[in-house]
Amino acid sequence: MKFYDCTTAPSPRRVRIFLAEKGISVPTVQVDLRNNEQLTPAFRAINPDATVPSLELDGGTRINDAIGICVYFEAIHPQPPLLGESAEEKALVTSWQREVERNGFYAVMEAFRNWARGLKGRALPGPYDYEQIPALAERGRLRVGHFFEQMDARLAQSEFVAGARYTIADITALVTVDFAASAKLTIPESHAHLRRWHAQVSARPSAKA
Ligand SMILES: N[C@@H](CCC(=O)N[C@@H](CS)C(=O)NCC(=O)O)C(=O)O
């Protein structure tokens, strides 16, 4: 098995935290995104989408999606369950995970990638080049503010994002909040519930992954 990673990138961090929670370690290859190694013919042969993470299984199958990789590890290593156990919990975890991704992760990506100087001409990850659109950076910042509000309201009612226990929805939300901070978007002081949750999940050893 081989895990293609980049320690500075948020998407593979979702998998690293997931693996750390399960106590799994996988041989890892670093892909240098700063120098566009993901766009080289050698890496595109591994993942034509030119993104990390990617997981290569011993039989040669490649899984080129963070959540797809987590689904695989949950199936072969079910404890502790991070995708939910009962039918109801699985449905709620999936719903919250997707909501955090849609309203949070993609909003930060919109804000960050349309603003960062080093990403000129690379406003979206993947094999095609897209120019930055400053108005999208502005819209992304507004959306991140709304995401913080929504999460604060949710975490006023619930210990973790999807319910009473830590799941992949918390992992996506943690990576999103930390990614937002790298674009200078920090949780407002007034959002006490979101701040309480962030301190709690950041204190878990897996958050260092
Ligand atoms: N399908 C992927 C997309 C992952 C993705 O967007 N990865 C980013 C790093 S966070 C990437 O590889 N970017 C390469 C680039 O910016 O060219 C997933 O969610 O796993």
The ligand as a Tripos MOL2 file, in Angstrom:
@<TRIPOS>MOLECULE
LIG
   20    19     1     0     0
SMALL
NO_CHARGES

@<TRIPOS>ATOM
      1 N1        -10.6710   14.5260   -5.1590 N.3       1 LIG1
      2 C1         -9.7970   15.0850   -4.2640 C.3       1 LIG1
      3 C2         -9.4510   16.5440   -4.4470 C.3       1 LIG1
      4 C3         -8.3000   16.8240   -3.5290 C.3       1 LIG1
      5 C4         -7.6460   18.1640   -3.7640 C.2       1 LIG1
      6 O1         -8.2680   19.1570   -4.1900 O.2       1 LIG1
      7 N2         -6.3340   18.2000   -3.4170 N.am      1 LIG1
      8 C5         -5.5620   19.4000   -3.5180 C.3       1 LIG1
      9 C6         -4.7590   19.6230   -2.2490 C.3       1 LIG1
     10 S1         -5.8210   20.0350   -0.9150 S.3       1 LIG1
     11 C7         -4.5370   19.2410   -4.6350 C.2       1 LIG1
     12 O2         -4.0440   18.1490   -4.8670 O.2       1 LIG1
     13 N3         -4.2060   20.3350   -5.2980 N.am      1 LIG1
     14 C8         -3.3040   20.3090   -6.3820 C.3       1 LIG1
     15 C9         -3.2490   21.6410   -7.0640 C.2       1 LIG1
     16 O3         -3.6090   22.6360   -6.4550 O.co2     1 LIG1
     17 O4         -2.8160   21.6770   -8.2230 O.co2     1 LIG1
     18 C10       -10.2230   14.7530   -2.8450 C.2       1 LIG1
     19 O5        -11.1030   15.3840   -2.2410 O.co2     1 LIG1
     20 O6         -9.6210   13.8550   -2.3470 O.co2     1 LIG1
@<TRIPOS>BOND
     1     1     2 1
     2     2     3 1
     3     2    18 1
     4     3     4 1
     5     4     5 1
     6     5     6 2
     7     5     7 1
     8     7     8 1
     9     8     9 1
    10     8    11 1
    11     9    10 1
    12    11    12 2
    13    11    13 1
    14    13    14 1
    15    14    15 1
    16    15    16 2
    17    15    17 1
    18    18    19 2
    19    18    20 1
@<TRIPOS>SUBSTRUCTURE
     1 LIG1         1 GROUP 0 **** ****
